[in-house]
Amino acid sequence: MKRPELTTLCYLERGGKYLMLHRVKKEADINRDKYIGVGGHFAYGESPDECLRREVLEETGLTLLSYRARGIVTFVYGDDVVEYMHLYTADAWEGELSECDEGVLEWVEIDRVCDLPIWEGDKVFFRLLAANAPFFSLKLVYTKDDALTEVWLDGERLS
C-alpha cells in the first residue's frame, strides 16, 4: 500500500488579493493548468511549519513572518493518491518575489479566485477562509477524471 503524501499549501494575502501559482511549467503535474497556492511536500522530519516556510521561500523567494494554520484537507484522488494537506494563510513576509520553476506567480483578487481554473473542492475551503472559519478538517474525494464525488467537513458529509 502506498503511503499518503504530506504537504502544505499557503495563500499569501495582500490588499484583497491572494498570491496564486498558475501551474504551467511541469508536464507531468496533477495540478497542470490549475491555479493553486504555494507549498509542497514535507522533507523527512519536518514539521508542517518548517515545510511551509521552506516551500514558500523556495517557490516565491519570500520569508514568512506571520501565518496561520487554517485547516487540514484530506485529498483523495482515484485509488492511488491520498494527500494530507496542511492549509495556511499568511499576511506578512519579507524579501522580493522571485520567479517559480513550477508555474507563474500572480496576485489575484480574492473574489475572482473561484472563477479561475481551480479544483472544484478548493471552492469549499475558499468559502471557509472567506468566512474566517475556525480550524477545520475537510475531505475532498475525486475520481481519476477530476470529478469531485464527496465533500466532508469536520466529519459530516456535505455531498
C-alpha positions in Angstrom: 0.0 0.0 0.0 1.3 3.4 -0.9 1.9 5.9 1.9 -0.2 9.1 2.0 1.5 12.3 0.8 2.1 15.1 3.4 2.0 18.6 2.1 1.5 22.3 2.9 -0.4 24.9 0.9 -0.4 28.6 1.6 -2.3 31.6 0.3 -0.4 34.8 0.9 -2.8 37.7 1.2 -2.2 41.3 0.4 -4.7 44.1 -0.4 -7.7 41.8 -1.0 -5.6 39.5 -3.3 -4.1 36.0 -2.9 -0.8 35.0 -4.4 -1.7 32.2 -6.8 0.6 29.8 -8.6 -0.6 29.0 -12.2 0.9 25.5 -12.7 2.0 25.6 -16.3 5.7 24.6 -16.3 5.7 20.9 -15.5 4.3 18.4 -18.0 3.5 15.5 -15.5 1.7 17.6 -12.9 -1.6 16.6 -11.3 -2.2 20.4 -11.0 -1.3 21.2 -14.6 -3.0 24.4 -15.8 -4.7 25.0 -12.5 -4.2 27.8 -10.0 -3.2 26.8 -6.5 -1.4 28.4 -3.6 2.3 27.8 -2.8 3.6 24.9 -0.9 4.7 21.3 -1.3 5.8 18.0 0.2 7.4 17.6 3.6 11.0 16.7 3.8 11.8 13.9 6.2 11.5 15.0 9.8 9.9 18.4 9.0 7.0 19.8 11.0 4.2 21.4 9.0 5.5 24.9 9.9 9.0 24.0 8.7 7.7 22.6 5.5 5.5 25.7 5.0 8.3 28.2 5.5 10.8 26.2 3.3 8.4 25.7 0.4 7.2 29.3 0.4 10.8 30.5 0.3 11.7 28.0 -2.5 8.7 28.9 -4.6 8.4 32.7 -4.1 11.7 33.9 -2.6 9.7 35.3 0.4 10.3 34.6 4.0 7.1 34.3 6.0 6.9 36.5 9.1 3.2 35.9 10.0 1.0 33.0 9.0 -1.9 31.0 10.4 -2.9 27.3 10.2 -6.4 27.2 8.8 -7.2 23.5 8.3 -6.3 20.0 7.2 -7.5 19.0 3.8 -7.6 15.2 3.0 -7.4 15.0 -0.7 -8.3 11.6 -2.2 -7.7 11.2 -6.0 -8.8 7.9 -7.5 -7.5 4.7 -5.9 -3.8 5.7 -5.6 -3.4 9.2 -4.2 -4.2 10.3 -0.7 -2.7 13.6 0.5 -3.0 15.3 3.9 -2.6 18.9 3.1 -1.9 21.5 5.9 -3.7 24.7 4.7 -2.3 28.1 5.8 -2.8 31.8 5.1 -0.1 34.4 5.5 -0.3 38.1 5.9 3.4 39.2 6.4 6.7 38.3 4.8 9.9 39.9 3.7 12.0 39.6 0.6 11.5 40.1 -3.1 9.1 37.9 -5.1 11.1 35.7 -7.5 10.2 33.5 -10.4 8.9 30.0 -9.7 10.1 26.9 -11.6 6.7 25.3 -11.2 4.5 28.0 -12.7 3.7 31.6 -12.9 3.0 33.6 -9.7 0.1 36.0 -9.9 -1.7 38.3 -7.4 -5.4 37.6 -7.9 -8.4 39.4 -6.4 -9.9 37.1 -3.8 -13.4 37.5 -5.2 -12.1 36.3 -8.6 -10.3 33.2 -7.4 -13.2 30.8 -7.9 -13.6 32.0 -11.5 -10.1 30.6 -12.3 -9.4 27.0 -13.3 -9.1 25.5 -9.8 -10.0 22.2 -8.2 -13.8 22.2 -7.5 -13.1 21.3 -3.9 -10.9 24.3 -3.4 -14.0 26.4 -3.7 -15.2 24.8 -0.4 -12.1 25.8 1.5 -12.0 29.3 -0.1 -15.6 29.8 1.3 -14.3 28.7 4.7 -11.4 31.1 4.5 -13.6 34.0 3.5 -15.9 33.2 6.4 -12.9 33.2 8.8 -14.0 29.7 9.9 -12.2 28.2 12.8 -9.6 25.4 12.1 -11.3 22.8 10.0 -10.9 19.3 8.7 -12.1 18.9 5.1 -12.1 15.8 3.0 -12.4 16.0 -0.8 -12.8 12.8 -2.9 -12.2 12.9 -6.6 -12.3 10.4 -9.4 -9.3 10.0 -11.8 -11.1 12.2 -14.3 -11.2 15.1 -11.7 -14.8 14.8 -10.8 -15.5 15.8 -7.1 -17.7 13.0 -5.6 -17.6 13.6 -1.9 -17.1 16.5 0.4 -16.8 16.1 4.2 -16.4 18.9 6.7 -15.4 18.2 10.3 -16.7 14.6 9.9 -20.0 15.5 8.4 -20.7 14.6 4.7 -21.9 17.6 2.7 -22.2 15.9 -0.6 
